[in-house]
C-alpha cells in the first residue's frame, strides 16, 4: 500500500502523459514538419534568395523551437547532399 503514492502513481502518470504527447500532440506536429520540409525542398529548386528569406524567418521566428530546428536540419541536409 505505501508504494502506490511513491512509485505506482508517478509511473502511471508519466506513461499517460508520454502517450498523450506521442500520439495526440506528436502526430500533428510531425505532419506539419513534413509539410514544411516538402515546401522548403520545392523552393530549393527555384529562387534561392526567397529560400534564404524563408529560412531566416523560420530561424528567427521562435529562437530555438521547432521551426528553427526544421530550418537548420533542412539547411544541413541540403549542404550534405551537395545542393547549395
C-alpha positions in Angstrom: 0.0 0.0 0.0 2.8 2.6 0.7 4.2 2.0 -2.8 1.1 3.5 -4.6 1.8 7.2 -3.9 5.6 6.8 -4.2 6.0 4.6 -7.3 2.8 3.5 -9.0 1.1 6.8 -9.3 4.1 8.7 -10.8 4.9 5.9 -13.2 1.3 5.6 -14.4 1.0 9.4 -14.8 4.3 9.6 -16.6 3.3 6.9 -19.1 -0.1 8.5 -19.6 1.4 11.9 -20.4 4.1 10.4 -22.6 1.4 8.6 -24.6 -0.5 11.8 -24.9 2.5 13.7 -26.2 3.5 10.9 -28.7 0.1 10.1 -30.1 -2.1 13.2 -29.7 0.4 16.0 -30.0 3.2 14.4 -31.8 1.3 13.2 -34.9 0.0 16.6 -36.0 3.4 18.2 -35.3 5.2 15.5 -37.3 2.9 16.1 -40.3 3.4 19.9 -40.0 7.2 19.4 -40.0 6.9 17.1 -43.0 4.9 19.7 -44.9 7.4 22.4 -44.1 10.3 20.2 -45.3 8.4 19.4 -48.5 7.7 23.2 -49.0 11.4 24.0 -48.5 12.5 21.3 -50.8 10.3 22.6 -53.6 11.6 26.1 -53.0 15.2 25.0 -53.3 14.9 24.4 -57.0 13.6 28.0 -57.6 14.6 31.3 -56.2 17.5 30.9 -53.8 17.0 34.4 -52.3 13.4 33.7 -51.4 14.5 30.4 -49.8 17.1 32.3 -47.7 14.4 34.8 -46.6 12.1 32.0 -45.6 14.8 30.0 -43.8 15.9 33.2 -42.0 12.3 33.9 -41.0 11.9 30.4 -39.7 15.1 30.6 -37.7 14.2 33.9 -36.1 10.5 33.1 -35.5 10.8 31.0 -32.4 14.5 31.2 -31.4 15.4 27.5 -30.9 11.9 26.0 -31.2 10.6 23.5 -33.8 10.6 25.9 -36.8 14.3 26.8 -36.1 15.1 23.1 -35.9 13.4 22.4 -39.3 15.3 25.2 -40.9 18.6 24.1 -39.5 18.2 20.4 -40.4 17.0 21.3 -43.9 20.0 23.5 -44.4 22.4 20.9 -43.2 20.7 18.2 -45.3 21.0 20.4 -48.4 24.7 21.1 -47.7 25.4 17.4 -47.1 23.7 16.4 -50.3 25.7 18.9 -52.3 22.8 21.3 -53.2 23.9 24.7 -52.2 
